[in-house]
């Protein structure tokens, strides 16, 4: 059976087997083919409209959210009122785990499009981790992936130029969609060019210019927000900083010292 595209995911919710929460439920011996797998833990399923807030920074940690369809962005506000996007989240991924330590959410989560999410009580997570060692281990693996992601983001922002950043971002999305059994080569970018630029530390105009260049060079195709990764080899080469033969000028990012 061909993989579902991410464009179709806005209509069809992800299966429980492809959800991040499944990794916590599986050690308990629950039926791995039953779509009611999460019913024992899920307090409710909610639909969030585009722009609707799932949770705000500083609010008490009450739920972990498992995205079933749609997408969500998370961001923090700086002291001077600016916003810094910290992540984009797709079906099958979990939100709110970084609030476990302080028992309060440390960022804001907003739906980028109509989004369906399961809410799982934070008390349930703690109870499972205490009573079932295998569940505790799965949670540690999730946290480990978060740490790895943060390290990769630091490398992305500190060492790569604009083209390399965007290519790396597209490849990252491709891998994440593939993990959830969606097509790794065709998906929708529900986030705006401005949001992508904010996340990658690139001006919105530069993001648009690189997308146009990638299309002209046959690396990607698509219309508006629907993206087709046409040439994985060249996209990988661009992400690694390997020059190709098109002769296109690489857009370099200024190297600015990080604040201590």
C-alpha positions in Angstrom: 0.0 0.0 0.0 1.4 3.4 -0.9 2.2 5.8 1.9 -0.2 8.5 2.6 1.0 12.0 1.8 1.2 14.6 4.5 -1.3 16.6 2.5 -3.9 13.9 3.0 -3.1 13.8 6.8 -5.1 16.9 7.3 -8.2 14.8 6.6 -7.2 11.5 8.1 -5.9 11.2 11.6 -2.8 9.2 12.2 -3.2 5.7 13.5 -2.4 4.9 17.1 0.5 2.6 16.0 2.2 5.6 14.4 1.7 7.9 17.4 4.5 8.8 19.8 2.4 7.7 22.7 2.2 4.2 21.3 5.8 3.6 22.5 4.6 4.1 26.0 1.5 1.9 25.7 3.2 -1.0 23.9 5.2 -2.3 26.9 1.9 -2.8 28.8 0.8 -5.5 26.4 -2.2 -3.6 25.0 -3.7 -4.6 21.7 -1.4 -3.1 19.1 -4.0 -3.4 16.3 -6.9 -1.8 18.0 -7.6 1.9 17.3 -8.9 2.2 20.8 -5.4 1.6 22.1 -5.2 5.0 23.9 -8.7 5.0 25.4 -7.4 4.0 28.8 -5.2 7.0 29.1 -6.7 9.7 26.9 -9.0 12.1 28.8 -10.4 13.7 25.7 -9.7 14.4 22.0 -9.9 18.0 21.0 -10.1 19.9 17.7 -8.1 23.1 17.6 -8.8 25.7 14.9 -5.9 27.5 13.1 -4.4 30.0 15.5 -6.0 28.4 18.6 -3.7 27.9 21.6 -3.1 24.5 23.1 -1.2 25.9 26.1 0.6 29.0 27.2 4.0 29.5 28.8 3.7 29.6 32.6 0.4 27.6 32.8 0.3 24.6 35.0 1.4 21.3 33.4 -1.8 19.3 33.1 -1.7 17.4 29.8 0.7 15.9 27.3 -0.7 16.3 23.8 -0.4 13.7 21.0 -1.1 15.2 17.6 -3.5 13.1 15.5 -3.8 15.4 12.5 -2.7 18.9 11.6 0.3 20.6 12.9 1.5 22.9 15.7 4.2 25.4 16.3 5.8 26.2 19.6 7.5 29.5 20.5 8.8 31.6 23.4 8.6 35.3 23.9 11.8 37.3 24.6 12.0 40.0 27.2 11.7 42.7 24.5 8.5 41.1 23.1 9.9 39.3 20.1 8.9 35.7 19.4 11.3 32.9 18.8 9.9 29.7 17.2 11.3 26.6 18.9 9.7 23.9 16.8 7.1 22.6 14.4 5.2 19.5 15.3 3.4 17.0 13.0 1.0 14.1 13.4 2.3 11.4 15.8 4.5 13.7 17.8 4.0 14.6 21.5 3.9 18.1 23.0 4.4 19.2 26.6 7.0 16.7 27.8 9.5 19.5 28.5 7.1 20.8 31.2 7.6 17.7 33.4 10.5 19.2 35.4 9.0 22.5 36.5 5.3 21.3 36.3 4.6 24.3 34.0 4.7 24.8 30.3 7.8 26.8 29.2 6.5 27.8 25.8 3.3 28.5 23.9 1.8 26.0 21.4 -0.5 27.2 18.6 -2.3 25.2 15.9 -1.0 26.0 12.4 -4.1 24.6 10.8 -7.1 22.6 12.0 -5.5 20.1 14.4 -6.8 17.1 16.2 -5.0 16.2 19.4 -5.3 13.6 22.2 -4.9 15.0 25.8 -3.2 12.6 28.2 -3.2 13.5 31.9 0.2 14.4 33.3 -0.6 12.4 36.4 -1.1 9.3 34.1 2.4 9.7 32.8 4.0 9.9 36.2 2.0 6.9 37.4 3.1 4.8 34.5 6.7 5.8 34.9 6.7 4.8 38.6 5.0 1.5 38.2 6.3 0.1 34.9 10.1 0.3 34.3 9.8 -0.3 30.6 7.5 2.8 30.2 10.1 4.8 32.2 12.7 3.7 29.7 10.6 4.7 26.7 10.2 8.2 28.2 13.9 8.5 28.6 14.4 7.6 25.0 11.9 10.4 24.0 13.8 12.9 26.2 17.1 11.7 24.5 15.7 12.4 21.1 14.7 15.9 22.3 18.3 16.5 23.5 19.6 15.3 20.1 17.2 17.6 18.3 18.4 20.6 20.3 22.0 19.8 19.6 21.3 19.5 15.8 19.5 22.8 16.0 22.5 24.5 17.6 24.7 23.1 14.8 22.2 24.3 12.2 22.1 27.9 13.5 25.8 28.1 14.4 27.6 26.5 11.5 25.4 26.3 8.3 24.7 28.9 5.7 21.1 29.8 4.6 20.9 27.2 1.8 22.3 24.5 4.1 19.8 25.4 6.8 16.7 25.1 4.6 17.9 21.9 2.9 18.6 20.4 6.3 15.1 21.5 7.5 13.4 19.9 4.6 15.3 16.6 5.1 14.4 16.6 8.7 10.7 17.0 7.9 11.1 14.2 5.4 12.5 11.8 8.0 9.8 12.7 10.5 7.0 12.1 8.0 8.6 8.8 7.1 8.7 7.7 10.7 4.9 8.2 10.9 4.4 6.2 7.7 3.7 9.2 5.5 5.3 10.0 2.2 8.9 11.3 2.8 8.9 13.0 -0.6 5.5 14.9 -0.7 4.1 17.0 2.1 2.5 20.3 2.9 4.4 23.1 4.7 1.7 24.4 7.0 4.1 26.9 8.4 4.6 30.3 6.6 7.9 31.3 5.0 8.2 33.9 7.8 7.9 31.2 10.5 10.4 29.0 8.8 12.8 31.9 8.6 12.3 32.7 12.3 13.0 29.1 13.2 16.1 28.9 11.0 17.4 32.4 11.7 17.0 33.5 8.1 15.1 36.5 6.7 11.7 35.7 5.2 12.9 37.1 1.8 15.9 34.8 1.9 13.7 31.8 2.5 11.5 32.6 -0.4 14.5 33.2 -2.7 16.1 29.8 -1.8 12.8 28.0 -2.3 12.7 29.6 -5.8 16.3 28.6 -6.5 15.7 25.0 -5.4 12.7 24.8 -7.7 14.6 26.3 -10.7 17.4 23.8 -10.1 15.0 20.8 -9.9 15.8 20.0 -6.3 12.2 20.5 -5.2 8.9 21.0 -7.0 5.4 21.9 -6.0 2.9 24.7 -5.8 2.3 27.1 -2.9 2.8 25.1 0.3 2.8 21.6 -1.2 6.4 20.4 -1.6 7.8 17.5 -3.6 11.4 16.6 -2.9 12.5 15.8 -6.5 16.3 15.3 -6.0 17.3 13.8 -2.7 20.9 13.5 -3.6 21.3 17.2 -4.4 19.3 18.2 -1.4 21.5 16.0 0.8 24.6 17.5 -0.8 23.3 21.0 -0.2 22.6 20.2 3.5 26.2 19.0 3.9 27.7 22.0 2.2 28.9 20.1 -0.8 28.9 22.4 -3.8 27.1 21.3 -7.0 27.7 22.2 -10.6 24.9 24.6 -11.1 27.1 27.6 -10.5 24.5 29.2 -8.2 25.8 31.6 -5.6 25.5 30.3 -2.1 23.9 32.7 0.4 26.2 33.0 3.3 25.0 33.9 6.8 27.0 36.5 8.8 28.9 35.0 11.7 27.9 36.8 14.8 29.3 36.1 18.3 26.9 34.4 20.6 26.0 36.2 23.9 27.7 34.8 27.0 
